[in-house]
Amino acid sequence: MQSKKKQYWTLFLSTFQLSAFTFGGGFVIIPLMRKKFVEKLGWIDEQEMMDFTAIAQSSPGAIAVNASILVGYRVAGVPGALLTVCGTVLPPLIIISVISFFYTAFRDNMYVSIAMNGMLAGVAAVICDVVITMGRSVLAMKRVLPVVVMILAFLAVRVFGVNIMLVILVCGILGGVDTWRREKSRKERG
Amino acid sequence: MIYLQLLWSFFQIGLFSIGGGYAAMPLIQHQVVDLHPWLTMTEFADIMTIAEMTPGPIAINSATFVGIQVAGIPGAVVATVGCVLPSCVIVTILACIYYRLKGLTMVQGVLLGLRPAVVATVASAGLSLMILSFYGTRTLPADLAGIRPASVLIFAGALFILRRWKVNPIWVLVGAGAAGLLLSRFA
């Protein structure tokens, strides 16, 4: 019983620390998790961690949250998953709560406002950088369908104001059908 | 009532942001700026900046921020719960499937099919932020000459540094804020 308690505590504390110190979000947390749970604790093997990465990316929601659910579930079932979700969510919840408190007080300050405007241009550049990198990976598939989908989806959202959730849904179904057809023809060819 | 609205909005954000990271951004904008009058476009841009500079996923950071602005700390908790709820259910189910079947071709196929759509929606939301940064308005104004030269300069410099050296975005943002203050001295 004592060791189980200790395992729960380690799960919570590990994910809490990982979440508190992972800047930039998303994919960055995966290698850090691997280091902790595969190399240091030895609770998960290498291949499993790689599959976890694939599942975390394919599932809805934040990658960090998804990956921590998988790790928690693997180590200690559903209670483990609940613990790791709490561990992952609490640091941003606390940090942003504190910042929000100051935000209302500081946003009207002239210098803060000027700095925020500068940072906004920086954020626009960061997103532009992300779009270029992601767009290139779509072009690198060397297929016509994804490029056509990308252009149509952009026009649908930007020009025609189609609901983003609808666009995601349609493209997800399209991807599923496309994979099913390609798998089928691959099997037929042997 | 407001708690239910927060829960439902962030549940949808959690459910439809697939692929992590910036995939959530256009959905957050849709829910909290376009659909509900919870944040102005400027506040939305601010939270994107703050989310980039603090640890934790963008969706969770935004959920907390929006929740507090709308309904205090309980609002933040409700929005965050809504945001992770789809993950909890779906990932647990996928984990079960994974240990039974050990095959994820179909799931990965759907993900691959989604990538172009995610690029498109992120590009659209990014464009909105760019217009806000360059003109201070949500949509392109009739008079395009009213552009802020300092913002364009910072944008171009930041993009060049990011593409050329792949530095951590946090440092780019710190630099962008400092550059904004510096440039305002000369303007």
Chai-1 contact restraints between the chains, C-beta under 6 A:
chainA,res_idxA,chainB,res_idxB,connection_type,confidence,min_distance_angstrom,max_distance_angstrom,comment,restraint_id
A,S19,B,G56,contact,1.0,0.0,6.0,A-B,restraint_1
A,A20,B,P55,contact,1.0,0.0,6.0,A-B,restraint_2
A,T22,B,P55,contact,1.0,0.0,6.0,A-B,restraint_3
A,F23,B,P55,contact,1.0,0.0,6.0,A-B,restraint_4
A,F23,B,I170,contact,1.0,0.0,6.0,A-B,restraint_5
A,G25,B,P57,contact,1.0,0.0,6.0,A-B,restraint_6
A,G25,B,I58,contact,1.0,0.0,6.0,A-B,restraint_7
A,G26,B,G20,contact,1.0,0.0,6.0,A-B,restraint_8
A,G26,B,G21,contact,1.0,0.0,6.0,A-B,restraint_9
A,A54,B,L104,contact,1.0,0.0,6.0,A-B,restraint_10
A,I55,B,L94,contact,1.0,0.0,6.0,A-B,restraint_11
A,S58,B,V107,contact,1.0,0.0,6.0,A-B,restraint_12
A,S58,B,L111,contact,1.0,0.0,6.0,A-B,restraint_13
A,S59,B,I90,contact,1.0,0.0,6.0,A-B,restraint_14
A,S59,B,V91,contact,1.0,0.0,6.0,A-B,restraint_15
A,S59,B,L94,contact,1.0,0.0,6.0,A-B,restraint_16
A,P60,B,L15,contact,1.0,0.0,6.0,A-B,restraint_17
A,P60,B,I18,contact,1.0,0.0,6.0,A-B,restraint_18
A,P60,B,P86,contact,1.0,0.0,6.0,A-B,restraint_19
A,P60,B,I90,contact,1.0,0.0,6.0,A-B,restraint_20
A,G61,B,G14,contact,1.0,0.0,6.0,A-B,restraint_21
A,G61,B,P86,contact,1.0,0.0,6.0,A-B,restraint_22
A,G61,B,S87,contact,1.0,0.0,6.0,A-B,restraint_23
A,A62,B,G20,contact,1.0,0.0,6.0,A-B,restraint_24
A,A62,B,P57,contact,1.0,0.0,6.0,A-B,restraint_25
A,A62,B,A59,contact,1.0,0.0,6.0,A-B,restraint_26
A,I63,B,G20,contact,1.0,0.0,6.0,A-B,restraint_27
A,A64,B,P57,contact,1.0,0.0,6.0,A-B,restraint_28
A,V65,B,V84,contact,1.0,0.0,6.0,A-B,restraint_29
A,V65,B,S87,contact,1.0,0.0,6.0,A-B,restraint_30
A,N66,B,S87,contact,1.0,0.0,6.0,A-B,restraint_31
A,N66,B,V91,contact,1.0,0.0,6.0,A-B,restraint_32
A,I69,B,V91,contact,1.0,0.0,6.0,A-B,restraint_33
A,L70,B,A95,contact,1.0,0.0,6.0,A-B,restraint_34
A,Y73,B,A95,contact,1.0,0.0,6.0,A-B,restraint_35
A,V85,B,V84,contact,1.0,0.0,6.0,A-B,restraint_36
A,V89,B,I60,contact,1.0,0.0,6.0,A-B,restraint_37
A,V89,B,T80,contact,1.0,0.0,6.0,A-B,restraint_38
A,P91,B,G56,contact,1.0,0.0,6.0,A-B,restraint_39
A,P92,B,G56,contact,1.0,0.0,6.0,A-B,restraint_40
A,P92,B,I60,contact,1.0,0.0,6.0,A-B,restraint_41
A,P92,B,N61,contact,1.0,0.0,6.0,A-B,restraint_42
A,L93,B,T64,contact,1.0,0.0,6.0,A-B,restraint_43
A,L93,B,T80,contact,1.0,0.0,6.0,A-B,restraint_44
A,I95,B,T54,contact,1.0,0.0,6.0,A-B,restraint_45
A,I96,B,N61,contact,1.0,0.0,6.0,A-B,restraint_46
A,I96,B,T64,contact,1.0,0.0,6.0,A-B,restraint_47
A,I96,B,F65,contact,1.0,0.0,6.0,A-B,restraint_48
A,I99,B,I50,contact,1.0,0.0,6.0,A-B,restraint_49
A,S100,B,F65,contact,1.0,0.0,6.0,A-B,restraint_50
A,S100,B,I68,contact,1.0,0.0,6.0,A-B,restraint_51
A,I114,B,G180,contact,1.0,0.0,6.0,A-B,restraint_52
A,I114,B,L181,contact,1.0,0.0,6.0,A-B,restraint_53
A,I114,B,S184,contact,1.0,0.0,6.0,A-B,restraint_54
A,A115,B,G177,contact,1.0,0.0,6.0,A-B,restraint_55
A,A115,B,G180,contact,1.0,0.0,6.0,A-B,restraint_56
A,A115,B,L181,contact,1.0,0.0,6.0,A-B,restraint_57
A,N117,B,G180,contact,1.0,0.0,6.0,A-B,restraint_58
A,G118,B,I154,contact,1.0,0.0,6.0,A-B,restraint_59
A,G118,B,A176,contact,1.0,0.0,6.0,A-B,restraint_60
A,G118,B,G177,contact,1.0,0.0,6.0,A-B,restraint_61
A,G118,B,A179,contact,1.0,0.0,6.0,A-B,restraint_62
A,G118,B,G180,contact,1.0,0.0,6.0,A-B,restraint_63
A,M119,B,T49,contact,1.0,0.0,6.0,A-B,restraint_64
A,M119,B,L173,contact,1.0,0.0,6.0,A-B,restraint_65
A,M119,B,A176,contact,1.0,0.0,6.0,A-B,restraint_66
A,M119,B,G177,contact,1.0,0.0,6.0,A-B,restraint_67
A,L120,B,A45,contact,1.0,0.0,6.0,A-B,restraint_68
A,L120,B,S133,contact,1.0,0.0,6.0,A-B,restraint_69
A,A121,B,S133,contact,1.0,0.0,6.0,A-B,restraint_70
A,A121,B,S151,contact,1.0,0.0,6.0,A-B,restraint_71
A,A121,B,I154,contact,1.0,0.0,6.0,A-B,restraint_72
A,A121,B,F155,contact,1.0,0.0,6.0,A-B,restraint_73
A,A121,B,A176,contact,1.0,0.0,6.0,A-B,restraint_74
A,G122,B,A158,contact,1.0,0.0,6.0,A-B,restraint_75
A,G122,B,V172,contact,1.0,0.0,6.0,A-B,restraint_76
A,G122,B,L173,contact,1.0,0.0,6.0,A-B,restraint_77
A,G122,B,A176,contact,1.0,0.0,6.0,A-B,restraint_78
A,V123,B,M48,contact,1.0,0.0,6.0,A-B,restraint_79
A,V123,B,T49,contact,1.0,0.0,6.0,A-B,restraint_80
A,A124,B,L129,contact,1.0,0.0,6.0,A-B,restraint_81
A,A124,B,M130,contact,1.0,0.0,6.0,A-B,restraint_82
A,A124,B,S133,contact,1.0,0.0,6.0,A-B,restraint_83
A,A124,B,F155,contact,1.0,0.0,6.0,A-B,restraint_84
A,A125,B,F155,contact,1.0,0.0,6.0,A-B,restraint_85
A,A125,B,A158,contact,1.0,0.0,6.0,A-B,restraint_86
A,A125,B,L159,contact,1.0,0.0,6.0,A-B,restraint_87
A,V126,B,P169,contact,1.0,0.0,6.0,A-B,restraint_88
A,I127,B,G126,contact,1.0,0.0,6.0,A-B,restraint_89
A,C128,B,G126,contact,1.0,0.0,6.0,A-B,restraint_90
A,C128,B,L159,contact,1.0,0.0,6.0,A-B,restraint_91
A,D129,B,L162,contact,1.0,0.0,6.0,A-B,restraint_92
A,V130,B,Y22,contact,1.0,0.0,6.0,A-B,restraint_93
A,V131,B,V122,contact,1.0,0.0,6.0,A-B,restraint_94
A,V131,B,A123,contact,1.0,0.0,6.0,A-B,restraint_95
A,V131,B,G126,contact,1.0,0.0,6.0,A-B,restraint_96
A,M134,B,V119,contact,1.0,0.0,6.0,A-B,restraint_97
A,G135,B,V119,contact,1.0,0.0,6.0,A-B,restraint_98
A,V138,B,R115,contact,1.0,0.0,6.0,A-B,restraint_99
A,V138,B,P116,contact,1.0,0.0,6.0,A-B,restraint_100
A,V138,B,V119,contact,1.0,0.0,6.0,A-B,restraint_101
A,P146,B,P116,contact,1.0,0.0,6.0,A-B,restraint_102
A,V149,B,P116,contact,1.0,0.0,6.0,A-B,restraint_103
A,M150,B,P116,contact,1.0,0.0,6.0,A-B,restraint_104
A,M150,B,V119,contact,1.0,0.0,6.0,A-B,restraint_105
A,M150,B,A120,contact,1.0,0.0,6.0,A-B,restraint_106
A,A153,B,A117,contact,1.0,0.0,6.0,A-B,restraint_107
A,A153,B,A120,contact,1.0,0.0,6.0,A-B,restraint_108
A,F154,B,A120,contact,1.0,0.0,6.0,A-B,restraint_109
A,F154,B,A123,contact,1.0,0.0,6.0,A-B,restraint_110
A,V157,B,T121,contact,1.0,0.0,6.0,A-B,restraint_111
A,V157,B,S124,contact,1.0,0.0,6.0,A-B,restraint_112
A,R158,B,S124,contact,1.0,0.0,6.0,A-B,restraint_113
A,I164,B,P26,contact,1.0,0.0,6.0,A-B,restraint_114
A,I164,B,L27,contact,1.0,0.0,6.0,A-B,restraint_115
A,I164,B,H30,contact,1.0,0.0,6.0,A-B,restraint_116
A,I164,B,T121,contact,1.0,0.0,6.0,A-B,restraint_117
A,M165,B,F16,contact,1.0,0.0,6.0,A-B,restraint_118
A,V167,B,A117,contact,1.0,0.0,6.0,A-B,restraint_119
A,I168,B,F16,contact,1.0,0.0,6.0,A-B,restraint_120
A,I168,B,A117,contact,1.0,0.0,6.0,A-B,restraint_121
A,C171,B,G113,contact,1.0,0.0,6.0,A-B,restraint_122
A,C171,B,L114,contact,1.0,0.0,6.0,A-B,restraint_123
A,C171,B,A117,contact,1.0,0.0,6.0,A-B,restraint_124
A,G172,B,V110,contact,1.0,0.0,6.0,A-B,restraint_125
A,G172,B,L114,contact,1.0,0.0,6.0,A-B,restraint_126
A,L174,B,G113,contact,1.0,0.0,6.0,A-B,restraint_127
A,G175,B,G109,contact,1.0,0.0,6.0,A-B,restraint_128
A,G175,B,V110,contact,1.0,0.0,6.0,A-B,restraint_129
A,G175,B,L112,contact,1.0,0.0,6.0,A-B,restraint_130
A,G175,B,G113,contact,1.0,0.0,6.0,A-B,restraint_131
A,G175,B,L114,contact,1.0,0.0,6.0,A-B,restraint_132
A,G176,B,V110,contact,1.0,0.0,6.0,A-B,restraint_133
A,D178,B,G113,contact,1.0,0.0,6.0,A-B,restraint_134
A,T179,B,G109,contact,1.0,0.0,6.0,A-B,restraint_135
